Amino acid sequence: MARAPGARGLLAAAALLGFLQASSSFEVKDSSGNVCIIADLIVEFSVAYKSNGQKEFAHFFLPQNATVEPQSSCGKHNTSHPLLVLGFGAGHSLSLNFSEYADKYQVEELVFHYNLSDATLFHNSTAGEVKRVSHKTIIQAYMGTKYRCINSKHVNMKNVNITFSNVTLEAYLTNGTFSMNKTECAEDMVSTTAVVPTTPKQTTSHVPTTSPAPTASPSNPPVGKYNVTGPNGTCVLAYMGLQLNITYLKKDEKMGLDLLNFIPHNTTSSGTCDNTSAFLNLTFEKTRVIFRFALNASTEKFFLQGVNVSTTLPSEAKVPKFEASNNSMSELRATVGNSYKCSAEENLQVTDKALVNIFNVQIQVFKIDGDKFGAVEECQLDENNMLIPIIVGAALAGLVLIVLIAYLIGRKRSHAGYQTI
């Protein structure tokens, strides 16, 4: 794997993952109206499916108007267990099957049914049947406590990846509301330090300022050209150099830093788009980055709304598989029909453990005429960089002018003195 050299150091860990998508709250009640399950959570789905012989990906969230289905139950002692079934869309459902043992309860099995005939999510799907996938999860908490997990937790199944975030969950309730005590997930129980950039950079959110050990600056990645074609032609056109900056826990319990440059001629691109959203998927060896773009119809501007990262870390990593996502961004913004351009390096912060660095970017989404970029809208950093030489030049010109005026005044006074004598 073509990873940038000199990339190891101490670094930071607690992921702050805030989603633009609001969390949804659901309750299950028994026949007497007593609440036995409460779930407040954000769920993101990524589903691979076949479309006209090609592999496509559908990305969507559990909507806030999802319903608690009738088969949901508080369970009966020794005969059945609590069950939360959430239905949404055209025949999709997510089920959480609970069980208890000793002093803990857990989501014993996660079941997801998805209907490939739903054209709103699975555009031009070749199949039309309802698929079922399931997974034995590791979501568990002590009895009498609520399960709490701010950071993302990924569940991978065949052709499906489900990401939970901002989760507060409790089953076997006795007082009808969340318990005061909580059981935190492992992802949240990490100390916080942070990456300090090796060169001046534009960052998309604030990072704490604990410095890692000095490392050599990696070379900038080469610029690649990527595009996505939709029903009406090219809907995403992008030029950029792409670099991943990942911090991870090593087997010796120290923190490591891994930098990966995407090599354009070894990178494959794919994606989908409709009238209000577009996805650009870039895959390099065992690493994939998914850019999610959205349209603000009121301002007629496109922007980068989210980034999803998955990669395999070096062998020294305690957990080799790494995944991170952030869907609360508002970057790379430009008017529809124009292109966003930035020569300076920009850092897209996915979590405190993951940065996507982009170089020499020019990108246009939705309205693209003849596979060519429209009028350019420069990023603020480039405008500032152009402004600095102008200010310095103006200051120097002003200084020269002041010196010249002072010289002329001094010379005039000197000349007048000679005439008096």
PASE-16051 format. One record per residue (C-alpha): x, y, z. Coordinates in steps of 0.02 Angstrom, whole numbers, padded with zeros to 5 digits, always signed. Example, Ala and Ser with C-alpha at 12.3 -4.5 7.8 and 13.67 -1.06 7.14 Angstrom:
<sites>
+00615-00225+00390;+00684-00053+00357;
</sites>
This chain:
<sites>
+00000+00000+00000;+00070+00170-00049;+00074+00254+00122;+00166+00416+00151;+00331+00393+00246;+00374+00459+00418;+00200+00444+00491;+00204+00380+00669;+00172+00477+00828;+00066+00506+00982;-00110+00559+00945;-00286+00582+00989;-00434+00479+01008;-00608+00525+01068;-00718+00539+00917;-00841+00682+00912;-00970+00631+00786;-01113+00754+00765;-01237+00719+00629;-01343+00840+00533;-01473+00703+00543;-01569+00722+00708;-01583+00571+00822;-01750+00480+00829;-01836+00419+00987;-01944+00263+01001;-02037+00174+01142;-02113+00003+01169;-02255-00016+01294;-02340-00167+01370;-02528-00198+01372;-02546-00087+01526;-02459+00059+01442;-02297+00041+01540;-02138+00084+01442;-02013-00060+01437;-01895-00006+01297;-01832+00168+01249;-01715+00195+01102;-01647+00366+01054;-01526+00345+00910;-01463+00386+00736;-01447+00243+00613;-01363+00256+00443;-01376+00119+00312;-01260+00081+00167;-01325-00057+00053;-01241-00132-00099;-01356-00192-00239;-01355-00232-00424;-01416-00105-00551;-01409-00153-00734;-01268-00275-00697;-01166-00145-00601;-01137-00137-00414;-01215+00019-00338;-01232+00084-00160;-01385+00157-00075;-01352+00270+00074;-01494+00324+00188;-01542+00357+00369;-01676+00285+00481;-01808+00422+00460;-01882+00512+00609;-02056+00459+00553;-02011+00274+00568;-02146+00181+00664;-02139+00056+00807;-02217-00098+00727;-02354-00202+00812;-02239-00353+00831;-02134-00252+00953;-02152-00324+01127;-02096-00307+01307;-02078-00496+01314;-02136-00619+01444;-02027-00693+01579;-01945-00857+01522;-02053-00867+01365;-02004-00718+01255;-01884-00572+01257;-01910-00385+01227;-01914-00339+01043;-01908-00171+00956;-01959-00171+00772;-01948-00007+00674;-02034+00004+00506;-02002+00136+00374;-02017+00171+00189;-02085+00042+00068;-02067-00117+00170;-01902-00088+00264;-01881-00134+00448;-01746-00140+00582;-01768-00258+00730;-01674-00259+00895;-01696-00422+00991;-01649-00405+01175;-01599-00536+01302;-01531-00537+01479;-01405-00641+01571;-01336-00622+01747;-01328-00434+01783;-01326-00375+01600;-01444-00354+01453;-01395-00346+01270;-01456-00327+01092;-01434-00511+01055;-01477-00500+00871;-01498-00359+00746;-01609-00396+00596;-01630-00283+00444;-01759-00313+00307;-01743-00205+00150;-01854-00201-00004;-01754-00188-00166;-01910-00141-00263;-01913+00028-00174;-01855+00140-00318;-01836+00292-00205;-01687+00209-00119;-01628+00076-00242;-01625+00162-00411;-01642+00042-00558;-01621-00109-00446;-01612-00271-00545;-01690-00373-00405;-01860-00339-00329;-01867-00451-00176;-01856-00413+00010;-01686-00458+00082;-01647-00507+00261;-01481-00490+00351;-01442-00516+00534;-01297-00496+00655;-01256-00548+00832;-01211-00380+00908;-01102-00327+01054;-01217-00190+01118;-01237-00229+01303;-01260-00139+01468;-01286-00175+01652;-01464-00199+01711;-01535-00040+01783;-01424+00070+01672;-01446+00151+01504;-01328+00108+01361;-01243+00266+01296;-01132+00281+01141;-01097+00449+01059;-00969+00384+00936;-01011+00278+00785;-01026+00090+00802;-01022-00008+00639;-01111-00172+00605;-01057-00258+00445;-01166-00389+00361;-01177-00460+00186;-01197-00312+00067;-01252-00203+00213;-01162-00087+00333;-01262-00010+00475;-01188+00132+00578;-01261+00178+00747;-01218+00345+00828;-01278+00459+00968;-01365+00309+01047;-01457+00307+01213;-01544+00141+01237;-01621+00044+01379;-01727-00113+01393;-01808-00200+01543;-01863-00031+01611;-01953-00029+01778;-01996+00155+01800;-02043+00201+01621;-01895+00316+01589;-01706+00310+01566;-01604+00262+01718;-01489+00393+01793;-01338+00276+01784;-01264+00230+01616;-01151+00102+01535;-01035+00185+01410;-00979+00098+01251;-00794+00062+01224;-00785+00188+01082;-00825+00331+01202;-00702+00279+01337;-00544+00350+01257;-00433+00495+01311;-00419+00648+01198;-00263+00714+01115;-00251+00777+00937;-00166+00793+00770;-00067+00951+00743;-00045+00987+00556;+00134+00995+00493;+00096+01144+00380;-00033+01284+00388;-00200+01209+00338;-00384+01252+00329;-00481+01142+00450;-00667+01113+00452;-00685+01098+00640;-00585+01130+00798;-00462+01003+00867;-00382+01005+01041;-00200+01060+01038;-00096+00924+01118;+00057+00904+01006;+00120+00735+00947;+00302+00693+00925;+00377+00778+00771;+00361+00680+00610;+00426+00708+00435;+00307+00799+00319;+00237+00679+00188;+00235+00721+00005;+00074+00791-00067;-00033+00664-00161;-00050+00677-00350;-00207+00755-00421;-00335+00636-00496;-00489+00664-00604;-00649+00580-00548;-00829+00589-00607;-01001+00514-00578;-01129+00491-00717;-01315+00498-00680;-01474+00483-00783;-01446+00657-00857;-01259+00645-00888;-01112+00692-00777;-01172+00745-00604;-01005+00750-00511;-00841+00813-00584;-00691+00822-00469;-00504+00857-00481;-00408+00833-00319;-00263+00753-00228;-00326+00643-00086;-00239+00594+00076;-00301+00502+00231;-00236+00547+00404;-00284+00412+00529;-00236+00395+00712;-00257+00227+00796;-00217+00125+00950;-00070+00006+00930;-00049-00165+01008;+00072-00091+01135;-00067+00032+01189;+00024+00180+01112;-00052+00290+00978;+00002+00279+00796;-00020+00395+00648;-00047+00329+00473;-00047+00436+00315;-00107+00365+00150;-00095+00451-00019;-00220+00396-00152;-00135+00356-00317;-00255+00410-00456;-00213+00277-00585;-00242+00142-00453;-00402+00222-00387;-00575+00169-00447;-00722+00287-00440;-00909+00257-00439;-01064+00339-00369;-01246+00386-00386;-01346+00547-00394;-01521+00615-00403;-01593+00790-00401;-01541+00833-00222;-01399+00717-00173;-01244+00639-00250;-01114+00512-00192;-00934+00497-00253;-00853+00331-00201;-00663+00319-00217;-00575+00154-00184;-00386+00132-00175;-00325-00042-00130;-00409-00082+00038;-00464+00096+00072;-00628+00179+00024;-00687+00359+00044;-00867+00407+00007;-00909+00591-00019;-01090+00638+00005;-01150+00799-00078;-01316+00886-00053;-01414+01028-00131;-01481+01177-00036;-01630+01219-00146;-01666+01386-00063;-01491+01456-00096;-01459+01352-00254;-01291+01295-00186;-01213+01123-00176;-01102+01072-00031;-01011+00923+00045;-01126+00856+00179;-01036+00699+00233;-00882+00587+00219;-00869+00402+00257;-00697+00319+00275;-00651+00135+00287;-00474+00063+00279;-00359-00073+00341;-00226-00007+00460;-00045-00068+00476;-00015-00234+00563;+00039-00146+00724;-00139-00080+00748;-00237-00161+00889;-00394-00159+00780;-00344-00175+00596;-00512-00125+00522;-00548+00061+00534;-00710+00151+00491;-00770+00328+00525;-00905+00444+00460;-00970+00620+00480;-01130+00682+00401;-01139+00856+00477;-01020+00947+00360;-01050+01101+00256;-00893+01116+00151;-00841+01140-00032;-00990+01254-00058;-01029+01337-00226;-01176+01394-00330;-01255+01260-00440;-01181+01279-00615;-01016+01344-00545;-00865+01249-00481;-00780+01259-00312;-00591+01279-00322;-00454+01283-00190;-00267+01271-00223;-00226+01269-00037;-00232+01109+00064;-00397+01082+00155;-00432+00962+00298;-00603+00881+00310;-00621+00820+00488;-00718+00658+00494;-00683+00622+00679;-00541+00665+00797;-00459+00506+00733;-00485+00535+00547;-00447+00678+00429;-00469+00678+00241;-00344+00801+00167;-00379+00867-00008;-00257+00962-00119;-00282+01071-00273;-00467+01032-00276;-00592+01086-00407;-00764+01010-00397;-00937+01035-00471;-01097+00942-00429;-01270+00924-00511;-01272+01048-00655;-01123+01014-00770;-01121+01071-00950;-01020+00966-01074;-00913+00881-00941;-00824+01046-00911;-00811+01151-00755;-00918+01307-00744;-00867+01477-00675;-00746+01463-00529;-00787+01510-00349;-00622+01523-00253;-00607+01459-00075;-00579+01587+00063;-00403+01524+00096;-00351+01557-00085;-00429+01729-00078;-00333+01766+00082;-00171+01703+00004;-00198+01819-00145;-00243+01963-00031;-00083+01954+00072;+00036+01998-00073;-00080+02140-00122;-00078+02210+00056;+00111+02190+00069;+00136+02271-00101;+00021+02416-00056;+00112+02439+00109;+00281+02441+00022;+00217+02564-00108;+00150+02674+00031;+00316+02666+00122;+00411+02713-00036;+00291+02858-00063;+00316+02921+00116;+00505+02911+00099;+00497+03003-00067;+00385+03141+00005;+00498+03158+00157;+00650+03171+00043;+00570+03305-00065;+00516+03406+00088;+00689+03392+00163;+00771+03442+00001;+00656+03594-00018;+00695+03654+00157;+00881+03629+00128;+00873+03728-00034;+00776+03870+00051;+00912+03881+00185;+01048+03905+00056;+00955+04051-00023;+00941+04141+00146;+01126+04133+00174;
</sites>
